Amino acid sequence: MEGSEKVSATSSTMCIQAPTQITSPLLRPAALGAITLEDYQQQYWPVLDSAVRQLLAHSGNYVPISYEQMYSCVYKCVCQQHSEKMYNDLLGLIKEHLTSIVCELNVLHQSNTDFFLEHFYQAMQNYNHSLKGIVPIFNYMNRFYVTHKLNTDLHSELTKLFTVYIAETQACHILRLLDEAQGRPFAVKPATAAGIIKGLYSLNPEFATLNPRLFAKYIPNVLPPTRMEDLPMYAEEAQVMQHNLQEQQGFSRLQQDRKRSSEQALLNSAITQDNT
């Protein structure tokens, strides 16, 4: 016979037993036995821990994990009253990851300020992308523990961790560097500057109070409506910016005027030729 079918023969009958199915204990129904704390720590959480670490480390790339197995682990652990333990373990793992990012940013802030802003922006993007894979895995825990008992949601809590561990600790450095870069055109990529400001504002609008004018360049309605008496101040700011461009970047109105004169001369020559 084929496979794992067993054949038992008697003097008058032949009985074919159903094949034995061998499945991972993580995919078996929880009703087959209680999951002890030791089972959770040795069998279930290590699988979830590994999956979360992969999602955090390889954000934006394909991560070869079995979501069926992840959902099954979470479901059975919640049913066996391990929700609180699992939630705290997840938060601890995320905090560990964010702490490592803070260390990297602190080193860059001392050694390579030009790359500091880019690294922060990339870390923020990667973290947000990772949450799109992490939160669905723990959906059952989110529904029946985080939402029901803690009156919040998992995505919000994980986002708060990024705000507390990274955004709040680095905000002053970030805004100072961005403010300094305003006088050095193209010192920071426009997309990076815009992404950082919008990202900080989405994490906590109160960040805008640290530098309202900087945020107002990317976020509408941050500043109060313009008043007539403020127009001279804005005109002065525009003059200062033009002066900085001329002094620091080598831009010159004379060069611009020469360029326009040359373009106008070419245009006049073309018109004359057409008329003849």
Order of alpha helices (4+ residues) and beta strands (2+ residues): beta-beta-alpha-alpha-alpha-alpha-alpha-alpha-alpha-alpha-alpha-alpha-alpha
